[in-house]
Amino acid sequence: MNKKDGIKVYAEMTLGAIIEAFAIHFFKIPNNFSAGGVSGLGILIGKLFQGTSLEVIDTSTVIFILNILFLVLGWIFLGKRMGVKTIYCTLVYTLVLELLGKVWKMDAPFTNDTFLELILSFVIESIGIALFVRNGGSTGGTSIIALIINKYAKVGFGTSTLVTDILIVGATFFIFDIRTGLYALVGLVLKSFCSQLVIDALNRRKNVMIVTTHPDEIAHYINENVHRGATEWQGKGAFTDDGRTIIISVMTNMQAAKVSAYSKKVDPHAFIIINNTHEIYGKGFMSLDDDVPKNKNKSNETNG
């Protein structure tokens, strides 16, 4: 990864961690949306502190302490497997959340519409999650505990994460009430689906395949005008037995439209196939050697 790409990766991860912190501070904590993860656990503990000598410790501080504790445990039991990007995203998210808790107290929700705030909290959080997950980042949290369980108890990461989240949501019914617990349950479902939808939307590209007898002109246009790479291989028509060159490239929607129009111009008989794709690894796209532990379900790569 060159310096320019590295700056872009860490800028996106930083923005994502900040957005997630905003969603948790302004929407999840005031409404007690304890839908799993460290934020859910912190909300539960914050509620238990009420009426005790520890009541002065606000929820954002509880989440801060929990995240630091889990980072230390991860470093001890997982070492490098935890990943530099996970440590970075967790620290940014945790520090921003703690800062928000000090400078902008949220003693009550913005509105009286709890369901609206539930939707907003997880949509906004999903945007933040998508920005750092697509770059190989994670805000760790209870996923670190799941990785430790996976390492020593051989329980699947997805199973460990799901069980942890369900236990936190289940506790919400008893520590708060049935209404809050049901909102947390809905939030858990939203988190599972919404994050992956946003990740796919941000990563969506067009897979362009062109069968042509004018490969040099089209390949040159792709390289020089839309600044994308392309791969060529030789084929032949099954009916005509004539030779053809097949060009494949991945690009944005606008670039695909330009390439398609140019290809039709230089070769009216070109055969063009354009498909949507959202998981592309290699130069110019997602890195093949990111810090995300293997076998992780992307929709669960954060437990903030």
KELOMI-249302 format. One line per field, with one value per residue (C-alpha): y, x, z. Coordinates in steps of 0.25 Angstrom, whole numbers. Layout:
REM residues N
north <- [Y ...]
east <- [X ...]
up <- [Z ...]
This chain:
REM residues 304
north <- [0 13 26 32 19 18 32 29 16 23 35 26 18 30 36 23 22 36 34 21 29 40 30 23 36 43 32 18 23 33 22 10 3 -8 -17 -25 -21 -12 0 -10 -15 -1 3 -8 -6 9 6 -3 8 17 19 15 22 19 27 38 30 32 22 27 26 11 8 15 6 -7 -4 -2 -14 -23 -17 -21 -35 -36 -32 -42 -54 -51 -43 -39 -46 -34 -25 -11 -5 -11 -4 9 9 5 16 27 22 21 34 42 35 39 53 55 50 61 73 69 62 55 54 51 46 57 53 45 36 24 16 27 29 14 14 26 21 8 14 25 14 5 16 18 3 1 12 5 -10 -8 -3 -15 -8 -12 -5 -18 -19 -32 -37 -38 -47 -55 -57 -61 -72 -76 -78 -86 -92 -95 -89 -81 -66 -64 -73 -66 -52 -56 -62 -50 -41 -49 -50 -35 -32 -43 -36 -23 -29 -31 -18 -9 -14 -22 -10 -6 -20 -22 -9 -15 -28 -20 -12 -25 -30 -16 -16 -30 -26 -11 -11 -21 -14 -1 -8 -14 0 7 -5 -6 -6 -10 -23 -20 -31 -27 -37 -29 -29 -15 -19 -9 4 -1 -5 8 16 9 11 25 31 25 21 6 -6 -17 -32 -38 -52 -59 -66 -69 -69 -83 -80 -72 -78 -64 -60 -50 -43 -42 -30 -30 -18 -13 1 11 13 26 20 7 16 23 10 4 16 17 2 3 14 7 -7 -7 -22 -22 -31 -24 -30 -21 -27 -21 -26 -21 -30 -27 -30 -25 -12 0 -8 -15 -20 -35 -34 -26 -27 -33 -47 -58 -65 -53 -49 -35 -31 -34 -28 -17 -18 -4]
east <- [0 6 5 -6 -15 -11 -15 -29 -31 -28 -36 -48 -46 -45 -58 -65 -61 -66 -79 -81 -78 -88 -99 -97 -96 -108 -117 -114 -110 -121 -131 -125 -123 -114 -114 -102 -87 -79 -89 -100 -92 -88 -103 -107 -96 -99 -113 -108 -99 -112 -115 -101 -88 -84 -95 -85 -79 -87 -90 -79 -68 -73 -72 -58 -53 -59 -53 -39 -41 -44 -33 -23 -29 -28 -14 -11 -18 -19 -6 -4 -17 -25 -19 -14 -26 -35 -27 -27 -42 -45 -37 -43 -57 -55 -48 -58 -70 -63 -61 -76 -80 -72 -76 -90 -99 -111 -120 -132 -135 -136 -151 -162 -162 -154 -155 -151 -138 -136 -136 -127 -117 -114 -114 -104 -96 -96 -90 -79 -77 -76 -66 -56 -60 -58 -43 -41 -44 -52 -56 -53 -62 -69 -63 -50 -56 -62 -49 -43 -54 -51 -37 -37 -51 -52 -66 -68 -66 -80 -87 -79 -83 -97 -98 -91 -101 -113 -109 -108 -121 -127 -122 -129 -143 -139 -131 -140 -154 -160 -162 -148 -144 -152 -146 -132 -136 -141 -128 -120 -127 -125 -110 -108 -115 -112 -97 -95 -105 -97 -84 -89 -94 -81 -73 -82 -75 -78 -72 -70 -68 -66 -65 -59 -50 -44 -37 -26 -34 -44 -33 -25 -38 -40 -25 -24 -38 -44 -31 -34 -27 -32 -29 -30 -31 -34 -47 -55 -69 -76 -85 -75 -62 -56 -46 -50 -43 -50 -47 -51 -50 -56 -60 -71 -85 -81 -68 -75 -85 -74 -66 -79 -82 -68 -68 -81 -75 -62 -68 -83 -83 -77 -83 -84 -88 -89 -91 -92 -81 -77 -66 -53 -39 -27 -20 -29 -40 -40 -27 -24 -16 -24 -25 -38 -37 -41 -55 -62 -76 -75 -88 -82 -69 -72 -78 -77]
up <- [0 -4 5 -3 -1 13 16 9 17 31 27 24 36 45 39 41 56 58 51 60 73 69 66 80 88 82 79 86 99 102 97 104 91 97 84 87 87 96 95 99 111 115 115 124 134 134 138 149 154 156 171 175 178 164 158 155 144 131 121 111 122 124 110 109 121 115 101 107 116 104 96 107 107 92 93 103 97 82 80 65 61 67 57 57 50 60 71 63 61 75 81 71 74 89 91 82 90 103 98 94 107 114 105 101 111 106 118 109 94 83 81 87 74 79 67 58 67 66 51 51 61 53 39 44 51 39 30 40 41 26 25 34 31 16 19 29 42 54 67 74 86 89 76 83 94 82 76 89 91 76 79 92 91 76 76 63 63 57 68 79 75 73 87 93 86 90 105 105 98 108 120 115 117 132 135 127 123 112 103 103 102 89 83 86 79 67 67 68 55 48 52 45 32 31 32 21 12 14 12 -1 -6 -3 -10 -22 -35 -50 -55 -70 -80 -95 -106 -118 -131 -127 -114 -115 -116 -105 -95 -98 -95 -82 -78 -82 -81 -69 -62 -60 -63 -71 -75 -89 -93 -107 -111 -123 -127 -125 -138 -147 -142 -143 -134 -123 -111 -98 -89 -74 -65 -52 -50 -45 -51 -59 -64 -69 -77 -83 -87 -92 -101 -106 -109 -117 -125 -129 -131 -134 -133 -119 -109 -95 -82 -70 -56 -42 -32 -18 -13 -22 -16 -23 -26 -26 -18 -5 0 0 13 22 38 39 45 35 35 40 36 31 37 51 50 60 74 78]
